[in-house]
C-alpha cells in the first residue's frame, strides 16, 4: 500500500483585515452579504446572527455546516475584521474572501491563512 504524502488539514482558517472600504450598517444587507459569501465558498448555511452596536459597528456571524464566517466592523476607523473558517473537500474559503472583497471594496487588505488540524 502506497502512503499518500500530500498534506491534509481539517480546515482552512482565513483571517482578513479590510481597510477603507464600503461601510455597511444595515443588518439585513450584512446578512445577505454573509449568505452570498457562504454560497460562493460552496458552504451550507445553518444559522445567521447580526448584532448592531450603538452608535455604530456590528458583529455578524453565519454558522455553516462546514464551520463559520464572521464580520466585525469599526466604521469610525473604516475597518472590517473578517474570519472565515471552513472544512471539507468542497469548501473554497478564498472564494468567500473574494466575494467579501467585491462587496466591501477595501483599499487595503491583509490576509493570514492558518491550516487547522493537520491530519
MDAnalysis code that builds the backbone (N, CA, C; Angstrom):
import MDAnalysis as mda
import numpy as np

u = mda.Universe.empty(357, n_residues=119, atom_resindex=np.repeat(np.arange(119), 3), trajectory=True)
u.add_TopologyAttr("name", ["N", "CA", "C"] * 119)
u.add_TopologyAttr("resid", np.arange(1, 120))
u.add_TopologyAttr("resname", ["UNK", "UNK", "UNK", "UNK", "UNK", "UNK", "UNK", "UNK", "UNK", "UNK", "UNK", "UNK", "UNK", "UNK", "UNK", "UNK", "UNK", "UNK", "UNK", "UNK", "UNK", "UNK", "UNK", "UNK", "UNK", "UNK", "UNK", "UNK", "UNK", "UNK", "UNK", "UNK", "UNK", "UNK", "UNK", "UNK", "UNK", "UNK", "UNK", "UNK", "UNK", "UNK", "UNK", "UNK", "UNK", "UNK", "UNK", "UNK", "UNK", "UNK", "UNK", "UNK", "UNK", "UNK", "UNK", "UNK", "UNK", "UNK", "UNK", "UNK", "UNK", "UNK", "UNK", "UNK", "UNK", "UNK", "UNK", "UNK", "UNK", "UNK", "UNK", "UNK", "UNK", "UNK", "UNK", "UNK", "UNK", "UNK", "UNK", "UNK", "UNK", "UNK", "UNK", "UNK", "UNK", "UNK", "UNK", "UNK", "UNK", "UNK", "UNK", "UNK", "UNK", "UNK", "UNK", "UNK", "UNK", "UNK", "UNK", "UNK", "UNK", "UNK", "UNK", "UNK", "UNK", "UNK", "UNK", "UNK", "UNK", "UNK", "UNK", "UNK", "UNK", "UNK", "UNK", "UNK", "UNK", "UNK", "UNK"])
u.atoms.positions = np.array([
    [0.840, -1.172, 0.000],
    [0.000, 0.000, 0.000],
    [0.891, 1.244, 0.000],
    [0.618, 2.164, -0.900],
    [1.384, 3.381, -1.026],
    [0.850, 4.443, -0.068],
    [1.756, 5.098, 0.659],
    [1.350, 6.151, 1.584],
    [1.165, 7.451, 0.812],
    [0.084, 8.154, 1.098],
    [-0.186, 9.449, 0.483],
    [0.598, 10.513, 1.252],
    [1.577, 11.150, 0.592],
    [2.406, 12.159, 1.246],
    [1.818, 13.560, 1.151],
    [0.673, 13.697, 0.510],
    [0.035, 15.002, 0.388],
    [-0.448, 15.462, 1.765],
    [-0.135, 16.718, 2.129],
    [-0.574, 17.257, 3.414],
    [-2.076, 17.446, 3.395],
    [-2.692, 17.093, 4.497],
    [-4.135, 17.276, 4.637],
    [-4.404, 18.001, 5.938],
    [-5.467, 18.778, 5.910],
    [-5.856, 19.562, 7.076],
    [-7.343, 19.415, 7.296],
    [-7.752, 19.578, 8.539],
    [-9.175, 19.528, 8.847],
    [-9.885, 20.725, 8.229],
    [-9.209, 21.874, 8.213],
    [-9.837, 23.058, 7.648],
    [-8.846, 24.174, 7.403],
    [-9.309, 25.177, 6.680],
    [-8.517, 26.374, 6.401],
    [-9.201, 27.551, 7.084],
    [-8.417, 28.318, 7.815],
    [-8.923, 29.463, 8.564],
    [-8.259, 30.718, 7.986],
    [-9.060, 31.574, 7.386],
    [-8.562, 32.833, 6.855],
    [-8.931, 33.957, 7.809],
    [-7.962, 34.774, 8.146],
    [-8.168, 35.965, 8.956],
    [-7.843, 37.136, 8.028],
    [-8.756, 38.078, 7.909],
    [-8.519, 39.193, 6.992],
    [-8.881, 40.521, 7.647],
    [-8.096, 41.522, 7.335],
    [-8.370, 42.898, 7.732],
    [-8.651, 43.695, 6.470],
    [-9.797, 44.359, 6.426],
    [-10.161, 45.249, 5.316],
    [-10.109, 46.683, 5.843],
    [-9.436, 47.536, 5.105],
    [-9.318, 48.944, 5.470],
    [-9.869, 49.826, 4.359],
    [-10.555, 50.891, 4.736],
    [-11.016, 51.941, 3.813],
    [-11.916, 51.404, 2.709],
    [-12.836, 50.537, 3.076],
    [-13.810, 50.015, 2.123],
    [-15.189, 50.578, 2.392],
    [-16.155, 50.001, 1.724],
    [-17.556, 50.378, 1.906],
    [-17.986, 50.043, 3.335],
    [-18.711, 50.965, 3.947],
    [-19.256, 50.744, 5.279],
    [-20.724, 50.362, 5.139],
    [-21.099, 49.246, 5.738],
    [-22.494, 48.793, 5.692],
    [-22.975, 48.542, 7.108],
    [-24.051, 49.205, 7.498],
    [-24.586, 49.079, 8.851],
    [-25.976, 48.435, 8.877],
    [-26.543, 48.135, 7.724],
    [-27.872, 47.552, 7.654],
    [-27.782, 46.040, 7.929],
    [-28.365, 45.560, 9.041],
    [-28.264, 44.134, 9.368],
    [-28.781, 43.197, 8.270],
    [-29.855, 43.573, 7.575],
    [-30.376, 42.703, 6.501],
    [-29.380, 42.610, 5.350],
    [-28.770, 43.734, 4.998],
    [-27.777, 43.716, 3.912],
    [-26.541, 42.920, 4.311],
    [-26.110, 43.082, 5.560],
    [-24.958, 42.310, 6.042],
    [-25.286, 40.813, 6.016],
    [-26.483, 40.451, 6.436],
    [-26.901, 39.047, 6.380],
    [-26.866, 38.512, 4.963],
    [-27.328, 39.308, 4.011],
    [-27.286, 38.905, 2.601],
    [-25.868, 38.731, 2.096],
    [-24.975, 39.610, 2.540],
    [-23.564, 39.502, 2.136],
    [-22.955, 38.216, 2.699],
    [-23.240, 37.912, 3.956],
    [-22.721, 36.674, 4.544],
    [-23.267, 35.433, 3.832],
    [-24.554, 35.458, 3.513],
    [-25.134, 34.323, 2.776],
    [-24.483, 34.182, 1.403],
    [-24.223, 35.303, 0.743],
    [-23.549, 35.260, -0.557],
    [-22.136, 34.708, -0.452],
    [-21.411, 35.098, 0.598],
    [-20.049, 34.592, 0.801],
    [-20.072, 33.087, 1.062],
    [-21.039, 32.629, 1.854],
    [-21.161, 31.193, 2.129],
    [-21.446, 30.423, 0.844],
    [-22.341, 30.952, 0.030],
    [-22.676, 30.300, -1.241],
    [-21.450, 30.263, -2.161],
    [-20.708, 31.373, -2.215],
    [-19.509, 31.434, -3.063],
    [-18.486, 30.383, -2.644],
    [-18.425, 30.090, -1.332],
    [-17.463, 29.119, -0.801],
    [-17.985, 27.685, -0.856],
    [-19.166, 27.499, -1.456],
    [-19.769, 26.170, -1.562],
    [-20.069, 25.587, -0.176],
    [-20.561, 26.449, 0.723],
    [-20.880, 26.046, 2.089],
    [-22.382, 26.014, 2.320],
    [-22.766, 25.342, 3.406],
    [-24.168, 25.195, 3.775],
    [-24.485, 26.049, 4.999],
    [-25.243, 27.159, 4.831],
    [-25.598, 27.998, 5.974],
    [-26.564, 27.272, 6.915],
    [-26.319, 27.414, 8.217],
    [-27.200, 26.825, 9.225],
    [-27.937, 27.893, 10.031],
    [-27.226, 28.947, 10.425],
    [-27.831, 29.999, 11.242],
    [-27.080, 31.303, 11.031],
    [-27.833, 32.392, 11.003],
    [-27.273, 33.719, 10.790],
    [-27.621, 34.605, 11.980],
    [-26.655, 35.371, 12.458],
    [-26.898, 36.300, 13.553],
    [-26.140, 37.598, 13.288],
    [-26.844, 38.728, 13.456],
    [-26.222, 40.044, 13.286],
    [-26.595, 40.890, 14.496],
    [-25.584, 41.484, 15.114],
    [-25.826, 42.390, 16.238],
    [-25.256, 43.757, 15.891],
    [-26.123, 44.771, 15.900],
    [-25.717, 46.140, 15.617],
    [-25.479, 46.853, 16.936],
    [-24.321, 47.506, 17.045],
    [-23.976, 48.260, 18.245],
    [-24.409, 49.716, 18.085],
    [-24.535, 50.410, 19.220],
    [-24.897, 51.817, 19.206],
    [-23.691, 52.620, 19.665],
    [-23.273, 53.627, 18.975],
    [-23.966, 54.264, 17.864],
    [-23.685, 53.617, 16.508],
    [-22.619, 52.811, 16.394],
    [-22.319, 52.170, 15.119],
    [-21.402, 50.976, 15.350],
    [-21.245, 50.204, 14.301],
    [-20.461, 48.981, 14.362],
    [-21.378, 47.774, 14.485],
    [-20.856, 46.635, 14.094],
    [-21.651, 45.414, 14.190],
    [-20.771, 44.195, 14.252],
    [-21.366, 43.120, 14.720],
    [-20.789, 41.791, 14.670],
    [-21.807, 40.916, 13.968],
    [-21.349, 40.196, 12.968],
    [-22.238, 39.315, 12.210],
    [-21.559, 37.959, 12.084],
    [-22.374, 36.917, 12.147],
    [-21.842, 35.561, 12.182],
    [-22.783, 34.643, 11.424],
    [-22.217, 33.817, 10.551],
    [-23.023, 32.791, 9.901],
    [-22.411, 31.429, 10.254],
    [-23.195, 30.627, 10.911],
    [-22.792, 29.272, 11.253],
    [-23.003, 28.411, 10.020],
    [-21.993, 27.668, 9.660],
    [-22.039, 26.810, 8.468],
    [-21.925, 25.343, 8.878],
    [-22.438, 24.470, 8.062],
    [-22.199, 23.040, 8.290],
    [-20.691, 22.779, 8.251],
    [-19.964, 23.624, 7.521],
    [-18.520, 23.486, 7.348],
    [-17.720, 24.380, 8.297],
    [-18.334, 25.106, 9.198],
    [-17.748, 25.919, 10.264],
    [-18.407, 27.291, 10.338],
    [-17.707, 28.407, 9.984],
    [-18.317, 29.729, 10.158],
    [-17.626, 30.822, 9.338],
    [-18.339, 31.936, 9.193],
    [-17.784, 33.184, 8.667],
    [-18.278, 34.280, 9.612],
    [-17.372, 35.163, 10.044],
    [-17.743, 36.242, 10.954],
    [-17.182, 37.571, 10.472],
    [-17.926, 38.634, 10.728],
    [-17.507, 40.005, 10.416],
    [-17.634, 40.845, 11.674],
    [-16.682, 41.741, 11.879],
    [-16.718, 42.685, 12.998],
    [-16.317, 44.045, 12.436],
    [-17.195, 45.040, 12.557],
    [-16.903, 46.331, 11.925],
    [-16.642, 47.443, 12.932],
    [-15.750, 48.323, 12.539],
    [-15.450, 49.564, 13.232],
    [-15.533, 50.678, 12.187],
    [-16.753, 51.127, 11.856],
    [-16.893, 52.123, 10.786],
    [-16.168, 53.430, 11.075],
    [-16.031, 53.769, 12.361],
    [-15.334, 55.015, 12.703],
    [-13.856, 54.972, 12.300],
    [-13.313, 53.767, 12.112],
    [-11.934, 53.593, 11.657],
    [-11.864, 53.069, 10.220],
    [-13.049, 52.872, 9.607],
    [-13.151, 52.299, 8.259],
    [-12.412, 50.949, 8.196],
    [-12.684, 50.132, 9.216],
    [-12.015, 48.845, 9.391],
    [-13.041, 47.731, 9.553],
    [-12.762, 46.599, 8.902],
    [-13.604, 45.417, 8.997],
    [-12.704, 44.208, 9.247],
    [-12.966, 43.490, 10.339],
    [-12.230, 42.263, 10.670],
    [-13.063, 41.074, 10.186],
    [-12.419, 40.164, 9.480],
    [-13.119, 39.028, 8.867],
    [-12.458, 37.725, 9.303],
    [-13.307, 36.738, 9.559],
    [-12.871, 35.424, 9.998],
    [-13.628, 34.396, 9.149],
    [-12.900, 33.603, 8.372],
    [-13.520, 32.574, 7.528],
    [-12.853, 31.241, 7.872],
    [-13.619, 30.330, 8.447],
    [-13.087, 29.016, 8.782],
    [-13.981, 27.980, 8.126],
    [-13.418, 27.210, 7.209],
    [-14.200, 26.181, 6.524],
    [-13.420, 24.875, 6.481],
    [-14.165, 23.798, 6.402],
    [-13.574, 22.479, 6.278],
    [-14.331, 21.715, 5.199],
    [-13.801, 20.585, 4.840],
    [-14.454, 19.750, 3.826],
    [-13.794, 19.904, 2.470],
    [-13.885, 18.862, 1.699],
    [-13.249, 18.817, 0.376],
    [-13.814, 19.840, -0.605],
    [-15.089, 20.199, -0.448],
    [-15.739, 21.083, -1.419],
    [-15.677, 22.562, -1.037],
    [-15.236, 22.859, 0.175],
    [-15.193, 24.247, 0.632],
    [-14.098, 25.028, -0.089],
    [-14.412, 26.266, -0.430],
    [-13.460, 27.138, -1.109],
    [-13.432, 28.496, -0.381],
    [-12.713, 28.571, 0.759],
    [-12.735, 29.789, 1.565],
    [-12.224, 31.024, 0.834],
    [-11.294, 30.860, -0.090],
    [-10.798, 32.026, -0.830],
    [-11.872, 32.622, -1.733],
    [-12.825, 31.811, -2.155],
    [-13.943, 32.359, -2.942],
    [-14.852, 33.200, -2.053],
    [-15.029, 32.802, -0.799],
    [-15.790, 33.628, 0.151],
    [-15.060, 34.955, 0.359],
    [-13.741, 34.899, 0.507],
    [-12.952, 36.111, 0.681],
    [-13.083, 37.022, -0.541],
    [-13.026, 36.443, -1.738],
    [-13.197, 37.220, -2.967],
    [-14.566, 37.881, -3.027],
    [-15.584, 37.161, -2.610],
    [-16.944, 37.712, -2.579],
    [-17.009, 38.908, -1.627],
    [-16.398, 38.775, -0.468],
    [-16.405, 39.866, 0.505],
    [-15.602, 41.064, 0.008],
    [-14.511, 40.814, -0.709],
    [-13.739, 41.916, -1.299],
    [-14.595, 42.700, -2.292],
    [-15.364, 41.991, -3.107],
    [-16.246, 42.666, -4.081],
    [-17.344, 43.448, -3.367],
    [-17.862, 42.896, -2.277],
    [-18.950, 43.550, -1.549],
    [-18.491, 44.813, -0.829],
    [-17.286, 44.784, -0.253],
    [-16.829, 45.903, 0.580],
    [-15.789, 46.804, -0.093],
    [-15.190, 46.354, -1.180],
    [-14.218, 47.130, -1.959],
    [-13.164, 47.843, -1.096],
    [-12.453, 47.106, -0.254],
    [-11.432, 47.744, 0.586],
    [-10.247, 48.236, -0.251],
    [-9.635, 49.310, 0.212],
    [-8.436, 49.823, -0.458],
    [-7.194, 49.052, -0.013],
    [-7.234, 48.542, 1.221],
    [-6.110, 47.772, 1.751],
    [-6.652, 46.483, 2.365],
    [-5.977, 45.366, 2.061],
    [-6.376, 44.053, 2.578],
    [-5.144, 43.331, 3.116],
    [-5.275, 42.767, 4.294],
    [-4.243, 41.892, 4.841],
    [-4.916, 40.555, 5.142],
    [-4.264, 39.447, 4.741],
    [-4.848, 38.118, 4.915],
    [-3.811, 37.178, 5.510],
    [-4.258, 36.395, 6.485],
    [-3.430, 35.343, 7.064],
    [-4.172, 34.026, 6.891],
    [-3.441, 32.991, 6.522],
    [-4.036, 31.656, 6.356],
    [-3.470, 30.719, 7.415],
    [-4.378, 30.044, 8.104],
    [-3.999, 29.025, 9.069],
    [-4.553, 27.688, 8.607],
    [-3.727, 26.687, 8.542],
    [-4.208, 25.348, 8.221],
    [-4.441, 24.664, 9.563],
    [-5.690, 24.322, 9.839],
    [-6.084, 23.825, 11.150],
    [-6.203, 22.298, 11.140],
    [-5.758, 21.673, 12.181],
    [-5.947, 20.240, 12.355],
    [-5.219, 19.390, 11.345],
    [-3.904, 19.479, 11.316],
    [-3.133, 18.659, 10.368],
    [-3.457, 17.184, 10.596],
    [-3.868, 16.518, 9.530],
    [-4.255, 15.098, 9.618],
    [-3.139, 14.189, 9.138],
])
